[in-house]
Amino acid sequence: MHFELTDEQKILQKMIREFAEEEVAPGAIERDRTKTFPKEIFKKLGELGILGLPFPEKYGGGGADTISFAIVVEELSRACGSTGITYSAHVSLGGAPLNLFGTEEQKQKYLIPICTGEALGAFGLTEPGAGSDAGGTETEAREDGDEWVINGSKCFITNASYAKVVPITAVTGKKDGKKEITAIIVPTDSPGFSIDEPYDKMGLNASNTTQLFFEDVRVPKENILGKRGEGFKQFLITLDGGRIGIGAMAVGIAQAAYEKALAYAKERKQFGSPLSKFQVIQFKLADMAMKIELARMMVYKAAWLKDQGKKFTKEAAMCKLYASEVCMEICRDAIQIHGGNGYMQEYEVERYMRDAKLLEIGEGTSEVQRMVISREIGC
Amino acid sequence: MNIYVLMKRTFDTEEKIVIENGRVSDDGVNFIINPYDEFAIEEAIKLKDAHGGEVTVVTVGSEDAEKELRTALAMGCDKAVLISTEDVEDTDQWSTAEILAAYFKDKSFDIILGGNVSNDNGTGQIGPRLAEKLGIPHVSTIVKLEINGNQATIERDAEGDTEIIEASLPLLVTAQQGLNEPRYPSLPGIMKAKKKPLEVLELDDLDLDEDDVEAKTETVEVFLPPKKQAGRILEGDADSQAKELVRLLKSEAKVI
């Protein structure tokens, strides 16, 4: 056992924490209020080589490990949840499937701009009738000569407005009475492909959440990602990695909420003493600190397993489930400790809670995580 | 250009100071590059970018400083040197300058940059002492540096005013806040830092004995500053407040 980060991971952690405190945190309240995408921040992250973090150097990536990815997601999310999810989705949903399943040519063409920050990464899976239940997928790709002709729609797709291509899942036929799902890379400037941003969300307001529409969108046959019929398998693998990102986000937001609550409890006086001297508040804060520590350990463990090339499906689901649920609890208690002030945007903890709620839903709800864990333990 | 930077590993500015057994405890403390040395590192990298050459970052201290040296390499320095003093019982500013002078004895350099003070001991002695031993000019608390050929034009912070100084190379300068905005190390920089040369030297390698560099000073006592007392608000009209204030300054604070 070895519980210490490497020197590189420590240097990266310090760098990204400083970056997040100096460049990301200052505008977070305003971006949330005005629903402004953190474009400038992503430009800077690109210059620092952070956007291609885990991908091979020959595609412009950083060649860093999954633990480093978790560190960056945590620190960005500690400053601003919207920035955290944009980054996490960019890497784990946008870049990862191209890197894992793409051909050399596809990587040259599509992964390099994602690593350099020229474009953001996105992944088109969810539909009004399909998410973790891929069998509900209705978007269809029909063969026509050398092309696929795509019709259908996707919803809740992160980052698509800033993407050059979106790999999507589509039904490409039927096999043994089951839908054959295939992933296809669709350039966002294809005729018939439209993207809009219609949502009024509860939180993560500065992140880009879109709807995709495909009307007879034609892409060449070679835009298939990996093999025909493997779309379902691919997206399960992709989501395993994505869940580490969501877990890390939850740890970051929880850490921010806890720090605010601790500082406030030390400062705020009632009945003649600081809140932090009341046992009822102390115990809340002690629980917060413990839950964050445990959640972070689980995120690191899942990331470590992935880096070792070991199976990490169960641990990824566990870290996502545990971290997101304790994050909600911690945010709720952080607001409670702040009392009336906690209800005000200025104190930030209310934003943390609105942002945190998505973590119990996105990339598989808590219920789906429990299904995954149940399956993994042999139920 | 042959550029050298003197770097010290110090307590994170946010750390709380705890005294244990008459010494400042470093248990579980976060360490950083001394913030003033970070300005020096940034300026060194900028000089290299403008004039070409190589930046070597040098530290004297414990081998734990490797992480801070790697950070400097990640920012863009080319080489790092760690001179270990782990065998020496007690060192002070004199010792450090002596060790550095021994290191620089056979080096050729155009400029040496350092921080103006460290954020722990805050003596500001290392730079000037080293320059003196090397027999080269030094300018402290600089806020602007321009080099043209063999000439340096420097703005230095003179207690709030600006002094403009011209000096010739080789030269030692120490950085003041405002000199520049240190860059973040980039991810490729961090990944590359691992592969850059980091040399660990013992005193032996510099032909020095532990006895040669034992501290010349002795720490007699270490204590924290007294806790701040709550302020007092005087009441009554201005006249009686003034009288009361004078009385307190005389009888309680005993400053007049």
Interface residues (C-beta under 8 A of the other chain):
Chain A: D7 E8 K10 I11 L12 K14 M15 E18 F19 E47 L48 G49 I50 L53 E57 G62 G63 A64
Chain B: I32 E66 K67 R70 T71 A74 Y184 P185 S186 L187 P188 G189 I190 M191 A193 K194
